[in-house]
């Protein structure tokens, strides 16, 4: 009983820490929305929104594979006293992928300078630099979260969001309301967070390795294991990015960039809060689930963890419907409090954006079912398939109904994603008799 009481208190402290951190991060997002929507015209806000979709692409396709692999393999590495090898493998994997990103980014900027307009090159350099620093912060967050250092992760995420708003506001106020000044503020915030992340992680690593002697030559095998687990995230990441960002690109292509700025405000107010909430669930429970599942080779350890994942998915879905109903009653008040008059005409779409966000979050929570089994490749079909479906729906929606069309497209594609991932959770654990386990999973 004392051990269990200690465990309960520890988990409660972690829940509180993560909740406070995510709450501060949401407050930082809302602060940035309020300040920048007041200082920037919708067309400039749209430019920043498109720039950040490129940063999201780098995070999804490059930093995502490294962060997910490092977070999943942290517990097995710690069990076998191999934290140094894990860190070396993580750095190597990160540099392998991001070197390709850097080369590709330079090539794209050269093409822009030659074929489009050289004036866009400084803007592109800021986007590339922000993407690389942001990706490094994502990986370090994954490692600290796997170590269950909740306060460190919460602190950096909150500082990152508030820093972006504060520095962008300062530069815009003193140097003018341009997209480049906003990105300079974002880059400054990312650089300061990275410096803090590295300082604290090196201290963490020194404590973890105080009794370790030398480096296991098997670290090369660990790099191979990280690639095997992480590369599927890269394969679907670039395509899955379309699901989250093609709406803005189709809007700018088929309407105008001012429409993108208005839509970005709607997206930030409706989509980000539940996305951050699902991130809270993953951040809090991911290391716990991975620790209980071990290396994914023991079916007896996997079955109760799979049941827990399904329950979490159901709770997320119920919470989605509750938040959607609340948004239907409060959308006018939210827009009146947070954004200027020129953005408020779309407030009635807020409940639908909340619904789309919650459905996607439900799918993300249920995706842990495959990850705890070390079967990340099983997610390729639903992630790629739903991303392509979302891209097609976004195109049709933007073409036929503009902003309203992409809102409805988001709802449909998110619903399809949640349903497909749920279907995967009904499959038996590898090595089990399907008839036996399928019956057990339903309880």
C-alpha positions as CSV (number, residue, x, y, z in Angstrom):
1,X,0.0,0.0,0.0
2,X,2.7,2.6,0.8
3,X,4.3,1.9,-2.6
4,X,1.0,2.3,-4.3
5,X,0.2,5.5,-2.4
6,X,3.6,6.9,-3.5
7,X,2.9,5.9,-7.1
8,X,-0.5,7.6,-7.0
9,X,1.0,10.8,-5.6
10,X,3.8,10.7,-8.1
11,X,1.3,10.3,-11.0
12,X,-0.9,13.1,-9.6
13,X,2.1,15.4,-9.4
14,X,2.9,14.6,-13.0
15,X,-0.7,15.2,-14.1
16,X,-0.7,18.6,-12.4
17,X,2.7,19.6,-13.8
18,X,1.7,18.7,-17.4
19,X,-1.7,20.3,-17.0
20,X,-0.2,23.5,-15.8
21,X,2.4,23.5,-18.5
22,X,-0.1,22.9,-21.2
23,X,-2.4,25.5,-19.7
24,X,0.4,28.1,-19.9
25,X,1.2,27.0,-23.4
26,X,-2.4,27.5,-24.5
27,X,-2.4,30.9,-22.7
28,X,0.7,31.7,-24.7
29,X,-1.0,30.8,-28.0
30,X,-4.0,32.9,-27.1
31,X,-1.7,35.8,-26.2
32,X,0.0,35.5,-29.6
33,X,-3.3,35.4,-31.4
34,X,-4.6,38.5,-29.6
35,X,-1.5,40.6,-30.1
36,X,-0.6,39.6,-33.6
37,X,-4.1,39.7,-35.0
38,X,-4.3,43.3,-33.7
39,X,-0.9,44.3,-35.1
40,X,-1.0,42.4,-38.5
41,X,-3.3,42.7,-41.4
42,X,-5.0,39.5,-42.5
43,X,-2.8,39.1,-45.5
44,X,0.4,39.3,-43.5
45,X,-1.1,36.9,-40.9
46,X,-1.7,34.6,-43.8
47,X,1.9,34.8,-44.9
48,X,3.1,33.8,-41.5
49,X,0.5,31.0,-41.4
50,X,1.9,29.6,-44.7
51,X,5.5,29.9,-43.5
52,X,4.6,27.9,-40.4
53,X,3.1,25.2,-42.4
54,X,6.6,24.7,-44.0
55,X,8.1,24.5,-40.5
56,X,5.4,21.9,-39.6
57,X,6.4,19.9,-42.6
58,X,10.0,19.7,-41.4
59,X,8.9,18.8,-37.9
60,X,6.5,16.1,-39.1
61,X,8.8,14.5,-41.7
62,X,12.2,15.0,-40.1
63,X,12.1,15.7,-36.4
64,X,9.0,13.5,-35.9
65,X,10.8,10.2,-36.8
66,X,13.8,11.0,-34.5
67,X,11.6,12.2,-31.5
68,X,9.3,9.2,-31.7
69,X,12.1,6.7,-32.0
70,X,14.0,8.3,-29.1
71,X,11.0,8.4,-26.9
72,X,9.9,4.8,-27.6
73,X,13.4,3.3,-27.1
74,X,14.3,5.3,-24.0
75,X,12.8,2.8,-21.6
76,X,14.5,-0.3,-23.1
77,X,17.8,1.7,-23.3
78,X,17.6,2.6,-19.7
79,X,16.7,-0.9,-18.6
80,X,19.9,-2.1,-20.3
81,X,22.0,0.8,-19.0
82,X,22.5,2.3,-22.5
83,X,21.5,6.0,-22.2
84,X,24.8,7.2,-23.8
85,X,24.3,4.9,-26.8
86,X,20.7,6.2,-27.1
87,X,21.9,9.8,-27.1
88,X,24.6,9.1,-29.7
89,X,22.1,7.2,-31.9
90,X,19.6,10.0,-31.5
91,X,22.1,12.6,-32.6
92,X,23.3,10.6,-35.5
93,X,19.7,9.9,-36.7
94,X,18.9,13.6,-36.3
95,X,21.8,14.8,-38.3
96,X,21.3,12.2,-41.1
97,X,17.7,13.4,-41.7
98,X,18.2,17.1,-41.1
99,X,21.3,17.3,-43.4
100,X,18.9,16.2,-46.2
101,X,16.5,18.9,-45.1
102,X,19.2,21.5,-45.2
103,X,20.4,20.5,-48.6
104,X,16.9,20.5,-50.0
105,X,16.1,23.8,-48.4
106,X,19.2,25.5,-49.9
107,X,18.2,24.0,-53.3
108,X,14.7,25.4,-53.0
109,X,15.9,28.8,-52.0
110,X,18.3,28.9,-55.0
111,X,15.4,28.1,-57.3
112,X,13.3,30.8,-55.7
113,X,16.1,33.3,-56.2
114,X,16.5,32.4,-59.8
115,X,12.9,31.8,-60.9
116,X,10.7,33.8,-58.6
117,X,12.0,36.8,-56.6
118,X,15.2,37.2,-54.6
119,X,13.2,39.2,-52.0
120,X,11.7,36.0,-50.7
121,X,15.1,34.4,-49.9
122,X,15.6,36.1,-46.5
123,X,12.1,35.0,-45.6
124,X,12.9,31.5,-46.7
125,X,16.1,31.4,-44.6
126,X,14.1,32.4,-41.5
127,X,11.6,29.6,-42.2
128,X,14.4,27.1,-42.6
129,X,16.3,28.2,-39.5
130,X,13.1,28.2,-37.4
131,X,12.3,24.7,-38.7
132,X,15.7,23.2,-37.8
133,X,15.7,24.7,-34.3
134,X,12.1,23.8,-33.7
135,X,12.9,20.2,-34.7
136,X,15.8,20.0,-32.3
137,X,13.5,21.2,-29.5
138,X,10.9,18.5,-30.4
139,X,13.5,15.8,-30.1
140,X,14.8,17.1,-26.7
141,X,11.3,17.3,-25.5
142,X,10.7,13.7,-26.4
143,X,13.8,12.6,-24.5
144,X,12.9,14.6,-21.4
145,X,9.3,13.4,-21.5
146,X,10.5,9.8,-21.9
147,X,12.5,10.4,-18.7
148,X,9.3,11.6,-17.1
149,X,10.8,15.0,-16.4
150,X,7.4,16.7,-16.8
151,X,8.4,20.0,-15.3
152,X,11.2,20.5,-17.7
153,X,9.0,19.7,-20.7
154,X,6.2,21.9,-19.4
155,X,8.5,24.8,-18.8
156,X,10.0,24.7,-22.2
157,X,6.7,24.3,-24.1
158,X,5.2,27.2,-22.1
159,X,8.3,29.4,-22.7
160,X,8.3,28.6,-26.4
161,X,4.7,29.7,-26.9
162,X,5.0,32.9,-24.8
163,X,8.4,33.7,-26.2
164,X,7.1,33.6,-29.8
165,X,4.3,36.0,-29.0
166,X,6.5,38.4,-26.9
167,X,9.5,38.5,-29.3
168,X,7.3,38.8,-32.4
169,X,5.3,41.6,-30.8
170,X,8.4,43.5,-29.8
171,X,10.0,43.2,-33.3
172,X,6.7,44.1,-35.1
173,X,6.1,47.1,-32.8
174,X,9.7,48.5,-33.3
175,X,10.5,47.4,-36.9
176,X,7.1,47.1,-38.6
177,X,4.2,44.7,-39.2
178,X,5.9,42.3,-41.6
179,X,6.1,38.5,-41.8
180,X,9.9,38.5,-41.6
181,X,9.8,40.4,-38.2
182,X,7.3,37.8,-36.9
183,X,9.6,35.0,-38.0
184,X,12.6,36.7,-36.4
185,X,10.7,36.7,-33.1
186,X,9.8,33.0,-33.5
187,X,13.4,32.2,-34.3
188,X,14.7,34.1,-31.2
189,X,12.3,32.2,-29.0
190,X,13.3,28.8,-30.5
191,X,17.0,29.6,-30.1
192,X,16.6,30.5,-26.4
193,X,14.5,27.4,-25.7
194,X,17.1,25.2,-27.5
195,X,20.0,26.7,-25.4
196,X,18.1,25.9,-22.2
197,X,17.1,22.4,-23.5
198,X,20.7,21.4,-24.2
199,X,22.0,22.7,-20.9
200,X,19.4,20.8,-18.9
201,X,19.7,17.6,-21.1
202,X,23.5,17.4,-20.6
203,X,23.0,17.6,-16.9
204,X,20.3,14.9,-17.1
205,X,22.5,12.6,-19.2
206,X,25.5,13.0,-16.8
207,X,23.3,11.8,-13.9
208,X,22.0,8.9,-15.9
209,X,25.5,7.7,-16.9
210,X,27.3,8.3,-13.7
211,X,27.9,4.6,-13.2
212,X,28.3,3.7,-16.9
213,X,31.7,2.8,-18.1
214,X,32.5,3.2,-21.8
215,X,30.2,3.0,-24.8
216,X,28.7,-0.3,-26.0
217,X,29.8,-1.1,-29.5
218,X,26.3,-2.2,-30.1
219,X,25.3,1.4,-30.4
220,X,25.4,0.9,-34.2
221,X,22.7,-1.6,-33.8
222,X,20.7,0.9,-31.8
223,X,20.9,3.4,-34.6
224,X,19.6,0.7,-36.9
225,X,16.7,0.0,-34.5
226,X,15.9,3.7,-34.4
227,X,15.8,3.9,-38.1
228,X,13.6,0.9,-38.3
229,X,11.1,2.3,-35.9
230,X,11.4,6.0,-36.9
231,X,11.5,5.9,-40.7
232,X,7.9,5.0,-41.1
233,X,7.1,8.3,-39.4
234,X,9.1,10.0,-42.1
235,X,7.4,8.0,-44.8
236,X,3.9,9.1,-43.7
237,X,4.9,12.4,-42.2
238,X,5.3,14.4,-45.4
239,X,2.0,13.0,-46.7
240,X,0.2,13.3,-43.4
241,X,1.3,17.0,-43.4
242,X,-1.1,17.5,-46.2
243,X,-4.0,16.5,-43.9
244,X,-3.2,19.4,-41.6
245,X,-1.9,22.0,-44.0
246,X,-3.2,21.6,-47.5
247,X,-6.3,23.6,-46.5
248,X,-4.3,26.8,-46.3
249,X,-2.4,26.2,-49.5
250,X,-5.6,25.5,-51.4
251,X,-7.2,28.6,-50.0
252,X,-4.4,30.8,-51.1
253,X,-4.4,29.2,-54.5
254,X,-8.1,29.3,-55.1
255,X,-9.2,32.4,-53.1
256,X,-6.6,34.9,-51.6
257,X,-4.1,35.2,-48.8
258,X,-6.4,37.3,-46.7
259,X,-8.8,34.4,-46.5
260,X,-5.8,32.3,-45.3
261,X,-5.2,34.8,-42.5
262,X,-8.9,34.7,-41.4
263,X,-8.9,30.9,-41.6
264,X,-5.7,30.7,-39.5
265,X,-7.3,32.6,-36.7
266,X,-10.3,30.2,-36.8
267,X,-7.9,27.2,-36.9
268,X,-5.8,28.4,-34.0
269,X,-8.8,29.1,-31.7
270,X,-10.6,25.9,-32.6
271,X,-8.0,23.3,-33.5
272,X,-5.0,24.1,-31.3
273,X,-6.6,23.7,-27.8
274,X,-7.7,20.1,-28.3
275,X,-4.5,19.3,-30.2
276,X,-2.6,20.5,-27.2
277,X,-4.9,18.6,-24.9
278,X,-4.2,15.4,-26.8
279,X,-0.5,16.3,-26.7
280,X,-0.9,16.4,-22.9
281,X,-2.4,12.9,-22.9
282,X,0.5,11.6,-25.0
283,X,3.1,13.5,-23.1
284,X,1.8,12.2,-19.8
285,X,0.9,8.7,-20.6
286,X,3.3,7.8,-23.5
287,X,6.2,7.0,-21.2
288,X,3.9,5.1,-18.8
289,X,2.4,3.0,-21.6
290,X,5.8,2.3,-23.2
291,X,7.3,1.4,-19.8
292,X,4.4,-1.1,-19.1
293,X,4.6,-2.6,-22.6
294,X,8.4,-3.0,-22.5
295,X,10.0,-3.9,-25.8
296,X,6.7,-5.1,-27.2
297,X,7.6,-8.7,-27.3
298,X,5.6,-10.0,-24.4
299,X,1.9,-10.4,-25.2
300,X,1.0,-10.8,-21.6
301,X,2.3,-7.2,-20.9
302,X,0.6,-5.8,-24.0
303,X,-3.0,-6.9,-23.5
304,X,-3.8,-4.7,-20.4
305,X,-2.0,-1.7,-22.0
306,X,-4.0,-2.1,-25.2
307,X,-7.3,-2.1,-23.2
308,X,-6.2,1.2,-21.5
309,X,-5.4,2.8,-24.8
310,X,-8.9,2.0,-26.1
311,X,-10.5,3.5,-22.9
312,X,-8.4,6.6,-23.4
313,X,-9.7,6.9,-27.0
314,X,-13.3,6.6,-25.9
315,X,-12.8,9.3,-23.2
316,X,-11.2,11.6,-25.8
317,X,-14.1,11.1,-28.1
318,X,-16.6,12.0,-25.3
319,X,-14.6,15.0,-24.4
320,X,-14.7,16.1,-28.1
321,X,-18.5,16.1,-28.2
322,X,-18.6,18.1,-24.9
323,X,-16.1,20.7,-26.2
324,X,-18.0,21.0,-29.5
325,X,-21.3,21.7,-27.6
326,X,-19.6,24.3,-25.5
327,X,-18.1,26.0,-28.5
328,X,-21.5,26.2,-30.2
329,X,-22.7,28.4,-27.3
330,X,-19.6,30.5,-26.8
331,X,-18.1,31.1,-30.2
332,X,-19.2,34.7,-30.4
333,X,-17.9,35.6,-27.0
334,X,-14.5,33.9,-27.7
335,X,-14.0,35.8,-31.0
336,X,-15.1,39.1,-29.4
337,X,-12.6,38.7,-26.6
338,X,-9.6,37.5,-28.6
339,X,-9.6,38.9,-32.2
340,X,-10.5,42.2,-33.9
341,X,-13.7,42.8,-35.8
342,X,-12.4,41.8,-39.2
343,X,-11.9,38.2,-38.1
344,X,-15.2,37.6,-36.4
345,X,-17.5,36.8,-39.3
346,X,-16.4,33.2,-39.3
347,X,-16.9,32.5,-35.6
348,X,-19.9,30.2,-36.3
349,X,-17.5,27.7,-37.8
350,X,-15.7,27.3,-34.5
351,X,-17.7,24.3,-33.2
352,X,-17.0,22.4,-36.4
353,X,-13.2,23.1,-36.2
354,X,-13.3,21.9,-32.5
355,X,-15.1,18.7,-33.7
356,X,-12.5,18.1,-36.4
357,X,-9.7,18.6,-33.9
358,X,-11.2,16.3,-31.3
359,X,-11.8,13.5,-33.9
360,X,-8.2,13.8,-35.0
361,X,-7.0,13.8,-31.4
362,X,-9.0,10.6,-30.8
363,X,-7.2,8.9,-33.6
364,X,-3.8,10.1,-32.3
365,X,-4.6,8.6,-28.9
366,X,-5.7,5.3,-30.3
367,X,-2.5,5.2,-32.4
368,X,-0.6,4.3,-29.2
369,X,-2.1,0.8,-29.7
370,X,0.3,0.2,-32.6
371,X,3.2,2.1,-31.0
372,X,3.3,0.0,-27.8
373,X,3.5,-3.1,-30.0
374,X,6.5,-1.6,-31.9
375,X,4.4,-1.8,-35.0
376,X,4.7,1.8,-36.3
377,X,4.5,0.5,-39.8
378,X,0.9,-0.6,-39.2
379,X,0.0,3.1,-39.1
380,X,1.3,3.9,-42.6
381,X,-1.9,2.9,-44.4
382,X,-4.4,4.9,-42.3
383,X,-2.1,7.9,-42.0
384,X,-1.2,8.1,-45.7
385,X,-4.7,7.1,-46.8
386,X,-6.5,9.7,-44.7
387,X,-3.9,12.3,-45.6
388,X,-4.7,11.8,-49.3
389,X,-8.4,11.8,-48.6
390,X,-8.0,15.1,-46.7
391,X,-6.1,16.6,-49.5
392,X,-8.7,15.7,-52.0
393,X,-11.5,17.0,-49.7
394,X,-9.7,20.2,-49.0
395,X,-9.2,20.9,-52.7
396,X,-12.9,20.2,-53.5
397,X,-14.0,22.2,-50.4
398,X,-11.8,25.3,-51.3
399,X,-12.8,25.1,-54.9
400,X,-16.6,24.9,-54.2
401,X,-17.1,26.8,-51.0
402,X,-13.9,28.5,-50.0
403,X,-13.2,28.7,-46.2
404,X,-16.5,26.9,-45.3
405,X,-15.6,24.1,-47.7
406,X,-12.2,23.4,-46.0
407,X,-13.9,23.4,-42.6
408,X,-16.3,20.7,-43.6
409,X,-13.4,18.8,-45.3
410,X,-11.5,18.8,-42.0
411,X,-14.4,17.3,-40.2
412,X,-14.9,14.5,-42.7
413,X,-11.2,13.6,-43.0
414,X,-10.7,13.6,-39.2
415,X,-13.7,11.3,-38.7
416,X,-12.3,8.9,-41.3
417,X,-8.9,8.9,-39.5
418,X,-10.4,8.2,-36.1
419,X,-12.6,5.4,-37.5
420,X,-9.6,3.7,-39.3
421,X,-7.3,3.8,-36.3
422,X,-10.1,2.4,-34.1
423,X,-10.4,-0.5,-36.5
424,X,-6.7,-1.2,-36.1
425,X,-7.1,-1.5,-32.3
426,X,-9.5,-4.4,-32.9
427,X,-6.8,-6.5,-34.4
428,X,-5.2,-9.2,-32.2
429,X,-1.8,-8.8,-30.6
430,X,1.0,-10.4,-32.6
431,X,1.5,-14.0,-31.3
432,X,-2.0,-14.3,-29.8
433,X,-4.8,-16.6,-30.9
434,X,-7.2,-14.1,-32.6
435,X,-10.4,-15.6,-31.3
436,X,-9.2,-15.5,-27.7
437,X,-7.7,-12.1,-27.7
438,X,-10.4,-10.4,-29.6
439,X,-12.9,-11.4,-27.0
440,X,-10.6,-10.2,-24.2
441,X,-10.0,-6.8,-25.8
442,X,-13.7,-6.1,-25.9
443,X,-13.9,-6.2,-22.1
